[in-house]
């Protein structure tokens, strides 16, 4: 059975049988012949490392790239399986950040981390130009909240050995919460979006075995949309791809519990537990220790053989 970990064996050394996706198990190719193996019975943890002054939860936390890299290494020590590095806030109402500034923020952090760890590193950006710089610096995964819809993505991704995270968002961060609507239903809209994006990526030469899908909870959705997506995660799956959810400390949790952003970790664990039992495979989070405990408990419950003590 696969584990939520990285195996450094070159892809060429894997047998044809091993490269076939097994039920509940995904092997995502990464640069330098590495892979990220995911197991449906043990959720993977993607630790959030924002190097921004204005992210809603952890903006402005790191004075230097070395400070941010040390924080990333702590997330790994606490149990993260991979890190997601972002240089542009996508909170509701946020403004876009120039490419040069995003590159200035994220590339030194990627360089510092890449020199100290071989775990999967993801860059969180909607900019093809930023992604190109990050790939050159050594990231393994490109995570786009806009689902790779901007011009320039085919040229950046074609021929690259990276995997990708395609997220659904209605509108832009600046206007996404201005009365988002889904006449056909939010789950149907997200699933259709996923199918179209996987097809587009394949046309650009990004095989579906490199794709992770994210329904974009909180991105162009009202409270009921978010709850519906969490409850129906498995129904969103297309092409048997792994599903990622980013629920950590989001506004909908604060709405349900009447909690400020710094008091939403318990609500995050509860929402992530519901998402896992509904079919999620990867959790993108700020609080890694809480999530590690959740992942271990979920894995234990799922692996119980039913025998009585």
N, C-alpha and C positions, 0 to 999 in steps of 0.2 A: 504494500500500500504506500502511496506517495505521502510525503510529509511536507509541511509548509516550510520549505527550506530551499537553499540554493545548492545545486550540485555542479561542480566545476568541470565535470567530464566533458570533453568536446562532443558536439552533436554527432560527429562522424563515428564515434565509438559506440553509439547506441544502436541496438539492433532495430530492424524494421518493426518488429513486434512492439518494442518498447516505445517507439515513436507514435504508435496508434493511441489515441485518447481512450482511456478506460473509463467506465462509468464512475462519475464522481471524482475523477482525477484528471488534472490538466498539466501539461508540460509546456511552458512558454519559453520559446527560444530567446536568448539574450546575446549581446555581443561577446566576442572572444570565445565562442563555442560553449558558453555557459547556458544553464536553463534555470527557470524558477518553477518548481513543482508545487502544485496546489492539491490539497485533499479536501473533498467536500465534508469529511468528518472532523476536520481540524481547521477552523477558519484561520486565514492568514491575516496578519496585522500590518497595515501600512501606516507608519508613523508620520505625522504632519510636522514639517519643518519649514515654517514661513519666515522668509528673510525680507519682511516688509515693515514699514512704519505704521501701517493702518489696518492690518487684518483684524477681524472682529474679536478674536480670542487671544492671539499671541503676537500681535503686531508690536514692533519696536523692542523685542526682547533681547536682541543680540547686537552688540556694538561693532563687532568685527566678524569677518568670515571664520576666523579660528574659533570665536565664541560659538557661532552657529554650528560649526563642525563638531565641537565638543558636545553641544546639546544633542546633535544627531547620534553621536556615539553612545550617549546616555540612553537615548530611546532604544538603541539596539541592545544595550545591556539589560534594559528593563523588559525586553521581550519582543520588540518589533522585528518583523521579518524583512522589511524593506522600508525605505524612506522616500517621502514625496516632498520635493524642494520647490517652493514657490516664491516668485519675486513680484507678484502682482495680486493685490487683494481682489477677491470676487464677491465680497459681501454686497448685499443689496444697496444700490445707489452709488457704488464705487466707480471711480473714473479709470480709464485705461492709463497704463504706464508706458512711456516710450520704450522702444526696443532696447536702445543703448543702456537705459537705466536698469531694465530687467536683467540684461546680460551682466552688467556691473554687479548686481546683487547676487545672482545665482552661480555664475561660473566659478568665482573663487571658492565658494562653499563646496561645489562639486569637486573641484581640484583637491581641496583639503581632505574631503571624505574619501575620494577615490584612492588617495595615497595611503589610506589607513584601513580600508575595508573593501571586501569584494562582494558585499551583499547588494541586492538590486537597488539601484537609485533611480528615482523617477523625477522628471521635471514637470511641474504643474504650470502650463502656459497655453494660451490660445494663439500665440504668435509663432508662425513657422520659422521666422528668423531667430528667435530666442531658442527654439528647439534645436535648430541646426548648430548653434554655438554650444548648447548643452550636450548634444550628441558628440561633438568633437572633444568636449571636456571629459566624456566618459560615462554619461548616463545610459541606462539600459532600457528605460520605459519613458514614453511621452504621454502625458496626461492632459487632455484638452477638454475644458468645460464646455466648449462650443462644438464638440464632436467632429473636429477636423473639417469644418465647413468653410473656413477662410481660404482665399486664393493663396497658392504657394505650397500647400501641404503635399500635393502629389510629388513635386520636385524634391522636397525635403525628405520624404519618407521612402521614396522609390530606391530600392537597392540597399537600404539600411537594415542592419540586423536587429533593430530594437523592437520591443513589443509596445503596444499602445493601449491606452484607456480612453474609450470614447464615451463621453457623458452627454446626456440629454439636458438641454436648457431651452426654455421658451423665452425669446427676447435676448437682452444683454444684461449684464450685472447692473447697469445704470437704470434700466426700466423693467426688469423682469417681474417685479412684484406689483406692477400697475395693472391689476385686474386680469391675471392670467386665466384663460378659459380653455376647456377641452370639450367641445361639443360631442365628440365621439367617445369620450371617456379618457381619463389620463393614462390608464394602463394600456389601452389600445393604441393611443398616440405614441407612447414611449416604445412599445414593442415594434410598431411600424417604423419608427425612427431608427431603432437598432438594426432592423433588417436592411434598411436602405444604406446605413452607414457601413455595415459589414460588406455589403456588395460594392460600395464605392471604394473602400480600402482594398478589397481584392483586385479591383480594376487597376489600382495604382501599384500592385505588386506586394501588398501587405496581406499575407495569407491569414485566413481566419484563425489559425492556431496561435497567432500573435496578439489576438484581440481580447481585451477585457471590457465589459460593458457596465456602465454606471447610470442608474435612472435619474440622477441629479435631484435628489431630495432637497427641497429648499430653493431650487433654481427655477423660478417661474412657476411656482406651485403655491396654492393656499394650503391651510392646515389639512383640510379633508383630502386634498390631492396627495399630500405627503403620507398621511396615514394609510390611504388606499394603496399606495406604492409599496410601503413596508409590508403590509398584510399580504400582498399579491406578488411578491418578488419572483417566485418561481414561474409565474405566468408571463414574466417579461423575457425569459430566456429565449434567445434565438441562436441557431447554429450550435447549440450545446456549449456556449461560451460561459466562462465564469463571470459571476456578477459581484460587483463591488458596491458598497454603500458608504456614503459619507454623511453620517448623522451627527457627528460629534459637536455637542454644545450648540446646536443650531436653534434658530428662533422658535421653531415649532415646539421644541421641548420646553423652552421658556414659556410659551403660550399655554401649554397643557398644565404645567406645574407651577406657573407664576414664579419663575426663578430667573435671576440675572445670569449673564453668561458664565460668571465664575462659580455658579452653584448648580450647574447642569450635568455634572459627571455621573451622578446616580441615574438621572433620567436617560443619559446617553447609554449607559450599560443596559438599562431596561429596554430601550428601543432597539439596540443592537442585538439583544437576545431574541427579541421578537423577529427581527430580520433574519437571523441565523436559522431559526426554526422554520421560517418561511422560505428559505432557500439561498440566502446570501452566502458568498464564499470568501470575501475579503472585506475587512473593516478598516476604513480610513479614520484615524483617531488622533486626538491630542494626548489623552491620558492612557499611556501604554500599560502601566501596571494593572489598572482596573480591567483593561481589555484582555490582558494575558490571563488573569484569573477567570474571566468569562469564557475565553476560548478553551481553557483547560477543563472547566466544568462541562461545557457543551460536549467536548470530545469524550469525557468520561461517561456522560449520560448516553451518548450515541453508541458507545462501544460496549455498554453493559449487556451481558449475555442473557439476562433474565433470571439467572439462578438466584435463589434465596440464600441469605446469609445463614 
